[in-house]
């Protein structure tokens, strides 16, 4: 197992099986907040993987990721936002299936990492929040309408309310809700790892034809001018 250390905390990398590449955020003190160097390294790591299956989760069930660190200066937080959109695009374009394991809150950038994954497998403590409306940016709308429908996506993003695990599962934001989501994800990943070479990449390419990449790039462009300032209800 490899442990990468960053100013915002570490993540660990291991291979539960030969076909599975697992990344787990592991800084509970910050609720797995995302710093610039961590986001860039994760993007580079994912870009280097061209075979097998990727699993992204946390070493603890208390949090998936709280998004960009609220303690940072606005300018750095804005830079993290731009780096995150590069990460989401890398995830969508990856030839590998990417499974997100969500056992606790996923907020902002953390919630969007879950959106950019191909499957979301979660436990009962999972929750999602997209607080962009309080910051003046439309985060999540590049993917949410396709996943949960336009009306529900508008509700979630305009109100910035919490979506708990039962509701998320009912509306399709969570694909599988189970007692041990990491074990479930590794079981699914093992099965996917036995698929013929190129099959997953072809399926993902077909999925991207829906226009999700164009919507992602359009939202990234809208967020480009964000100062990084957080609203009063961050």
C-alpha positions in Angstrom: 0.0 0.0 0.0 1.3 3.5 -0.9 0.4 6.5 1.3 0.6 9.9 -0.4 0.9 12.9 2.0 -0.4 16.3 1.2 -1.0 19.6 3.1 -4.7 18.8 3.2 -4.1 15.2 4.4 -3.2 11.9 2.7 -4.8 9.3 0.5 -3.7 5.7 0.3 -3.3 3.6 -2.8 -3.4 -0.2 -3.0 -4.4 -3.1 -5.2 -6.9 -5.5 -3.5 -6.5 -7.7 -6.5 -4.5 -7.6 -9.7 -7.3 -5.9 -11.7 -8.3 -3.4 -9.0 -6.7 0.0 -8.3 -8.0 1.5 -5.0 -7.7 5.1 -3.9 -8.9 6.0 -0.4 -9.0 9.5 1.2 -7.6 9.2 4.7 -7.7 12.5 6.6 -10.6 12.3 9.0 -9.6 15.5 10.8 -10.5 17.5 7.7 -13.4 15.3 6.6 -11.2 14.4 3.6 -11.0 17.9 2.3 -9.4 18.4 -1.0 -6.2 20.4 -1.5 -4.7 21.5 -4.8 -1.7 19.1 -4.7 -4.0 16.2 -3.8 -6.4 16.9 -6.6 -3.6 17.2 -9.2 -1.9 14.0 -8.0 -5.1 12.0 -8.1 -5.7 13.2 -11.7 -2.2 12.2 -12.6 -2.6 8.8 -10.9 -5.9 8.1 -12.7 -4.5 9.2 -16.0 -1.7 6.6 -15.7 -4.2 3.7 -15.3 -5.3 2.2 -18.6 -6.5 -1.2 -17.6 -8.5 -2.8 -14.8 -11.0 -1.1 -12.5 -10.6 1.9 -10.2 -12.3 2.2 -6.8 -12.4 5.6 -5.0 -13.4 5.7 -1.3 -12.3 6.6 2.2 -10.4 4.7 4.9 -13.2 5.7 7.4 -17.0 5.7 7.2 -17.4 9.1 8.7 -16.8 11.0 5.5 -16.2 10.5 1.7 -15.0 14.1 1.1 -16.0 17.6 2.3 -14.8 19.2 -0.9 -12.3 22.0 -1.2 -10.8 23.0 2.2 -12.8 25.9 3.6 -9.8 27.1 5.6 -7.8 28.0 2.5 -7.5 31.4 1.0 -10.2 32.2 -1.7 -7.7 32.3 -4.6 -6.4 28.8 -3.7 -9.9 27.4 -3.4 -10.7 28.8 -6.8 -7.6 27.1 -8.2 -8.7 23.8 -6.6 -12.1 24.2 -8.3 -10.5 24.5 -11.7 -8.2 21.5 -11.0 -11.3 19.5 -9.9 -13.0 20.0 -13.3 -9.9 18.7 -14.9 -10.1 15.7 -12.6 -13.8 15.0 -13.5 -13.0 15.1 -17.2 -10.1 12.7 -16.7 -12.5 10.3 -14.9 -15.1 10.5 -17.6 -12.5 9.9 -20.3 -10.7 7.1 -18.4 -11.0 3.7 -20.3 -11.5 2.0 -16.9 -14.7 1.6 -14.9 -14.6 3.9 -11.8 -16.6 3.0 -8.7 -17.2 5.5 -5.9 -17.7 4.0 -2.4 -19.6 6.6 -0.3 -20.0 5.8 3.4 -20.3 9.3 4.8 -21.0 12.9 3.6 -19.9 13.9 0.0 -20.0 17.7 -0.4 -19.2 20.0 -3.3 -16.1 18.7 -5.0 -16.4 15.4 -3.1 -20.0 15.0 -4.4 -18.8 15.7 -7.9 -16.1 13.1 -7.7 -19.0 10.7 -7.0 -20.9 12.1 -10.0 -17.9 11.6 -12.3 -17.6 7.9 -11.2 -19.4 5.3 -13.3 -21.1 3.7 -10.3 -21.9 4.9 -6.9 -22.1 2.2 -4.2 -23.0 3.6 -0.7 -23.8 2.8 2.9 -26.6 4.1 5.0 -24.5 7.0 6.3 -23.9 8.5 2.9 -25.2 11.9 2.1 -24.8 14.4 -0.7 -24.8 18.2 -0.8 -24.1 20.6 -3.7 -23.7 24.1 -2.1 -22.8 26.0 -5.3 -25.8 28.3 -5.2 -24.4 29.9 -2.0 -21.1 30.5 -3.7 -22.5 31.8 -7.0 -21.4 28.7 -9.1 -23.6 26.0 -10.7 -21.7 22.9 -9.4 -23.2 19.5 -10.2 -25.6 20.5 -12.9 -23.3 19.1 -15.6 -24.3 15.6 -14.5 -27.2 15.6 -12.0 -30.1 16.1 -14.6 -28.9 13.1 -16.5 -28.6 11.0 -13.3 -31.7 12.0 -11.3 -33.8 14.1 -13.8 -34.0 17.8 -14.4 -36.6 18.6 -11.7 -34.8 16.8 -8.9 -31.5 18.2 -10.0 -32.9 21.8 -9.8 -34.4 21.0 -6.4 -31.0 19.7 -5.1 -28.9 22.5 -6.5 -31.2 25.5 -6.0 -31.8 24.6 -2.3 -28.3 23.1 -1.6 -30.1 20.7 0.8 -28.8 17.4 2.0 -29.8 14.3 0.1 -29.6 11.3 2.5 -28.8 7.7 1.4 -32.4 6.4 1.2 -33.5 9.3 -1.0 -30.3 9.2 -3.1 -30.9 5.5 -3.8 -34.6 6.1 -4.6 -33.8 8.8 -7.2 -30.8 7.0 -8.7 -28.0 9.1 -7.3 -26.8 5.9 -5.5 -26.7 2.8 -7.7 -26.4 0.3 -4.8 -27.1 0.8 -1.2 -25.7 -1.9 1.1 -24.4 -2.7 4.5 -20.7 -3.1 3.4 -20.3 -0.9 0.4 -16.5 -1.4 0.1 -16.9 -5.1 0.0 -19.7 -4.8 -2.5 -17.6 -2.5 -4.7 -14.6 -4.8 -4.6 -16.8 -7.7 -5.6 -18.3 -5.7 -8.5 -14.8 -4.5 -9.5 -13.5 -8.1 -9.6 -16.3 -9.1 -12.0 -15.7 -6.0 -14.2 -12.0 -6.8 -14.3 -12.8 -10.1 -16.1 -14.5 -8.3 -19.0 -12.8 -8.4 -22.4 -10.2 -5.6 -23.0 -11.8 -2.5 -24.4 -15.3 -3.4 -23.5 -15.6 -0.9 -20.6 -14.0 1.8 -22.6 -16.4 1.3 -25.5 -19.4 1.5 -23.1 -18.0 4.6 -21.4 -17.5 6.2 -24.8 -21.1 5.6 -25.8 -22.2 7.0 -22.5 -20.2 10.2 -23.1 -22.0 10.7 -26.4 -25.0 11.9 -24.4 -23.3 15.3 -24.2 -22.0 15.1 -20.6 -18.5 16.2 -21.6 -19.8 19.3 -23.3 -21.9 20.1 -20.2 -19.0 19.6 -17.9 -16.8 21.9 -20.0 -19.5 24.5 -20.1 -19.9 24.4 -16.3 -16.1 24.6 -15.9 -16.1 27.7 -18.0 -18.8 29.3 -15.9 -16.8 28.5 -12.8 -13.6 29.8 -14.2 -14.2 33.3 -12.9 -15.2 32.2 -9.4 -13.1 34.0 -6.8 -13.3 31.1 -4.4 -15.3 33.1 -1.9 -17.7 31.0 0.2 -21.3 32.1 0.9 -22.7 32.4 4.4 -24.2 29.0 4.2 -21.1 27.1 3.1 
